[in-house]
Amino acid sequence: MTAAAALVGCQANNVLAPDAGPNSTTAMCGSNLCLDLNDPLNAMLTMVDGSMVISAPSDKILVMRTSTTVVQAVSDICTHAGCAVRYDQAGKVITCPCHGSRYSLAGAVLRGPAARPLKNYQTQFDQATNLVTIML
């Protein structure tokens, strides 16, 4: 089954992706969120260290391609003051530009003032179809 076939019947939405450009394309696949990396709007995730922010029904999610086979996803909302976090490619950490909190790629607090981890979303990356599934 191709990634496009997997998305048939799923409702697509264009969402803001400040790290990736003007838009990305996601689709609800059952209760999960799917990203077709064959779609040019999701091109940032075809490269290692690429990242983008997508909207889910109840959260904004930072999605990061951390290796050729791994895509990770965490809440884009800092647990300290609600600012948007960013993926620091060079340091391989997630940072909050507002007050300096740092998180691991899995969302664990490395340095405060944040005291609680970012919500970590389980992901599945199918290299054959180039489809990323984020379990909501």
Stockholm file with secondary structure:
# STOCKHOLM 1.0

chainA/1-136         MTAAAALVGCQANNVLAPDAGPNSTTAMCGSNLCLDLNDPLNAMLTMVDGSMVISAPSDKILVMRTSTTVVQAVSDICTHAGCAVRYDQAGKVITCPCHGSRYSLAGAVLRGPAARPLKNYQTQFDQATNLVTIML
#=GR chainA/1-136 SS CCHHHHHTTCCEEEEEETTTEEEEEEEEETTEEEEETTSGGGGGGGSTTCEEEEEETTEEEEEEECSSSCEEEEESBCTTTCCBCEEETTTTEEECTTTCCEECTTSCEEESSCCSCCCEECEEEETTTTEEEECC
#=GC SS_cons         CCHHHHHTTCCEEEEEETTTEEEEEEEEETTEEEEETTSGGGGGGGSTTCEEEEEETTEEEEEEECSSSCEEEEESBCTTTCCBCEEETTTTEEECTTTCCEECTTSCEEESSCCSCCCEECEEEETTTTEEEECC
//
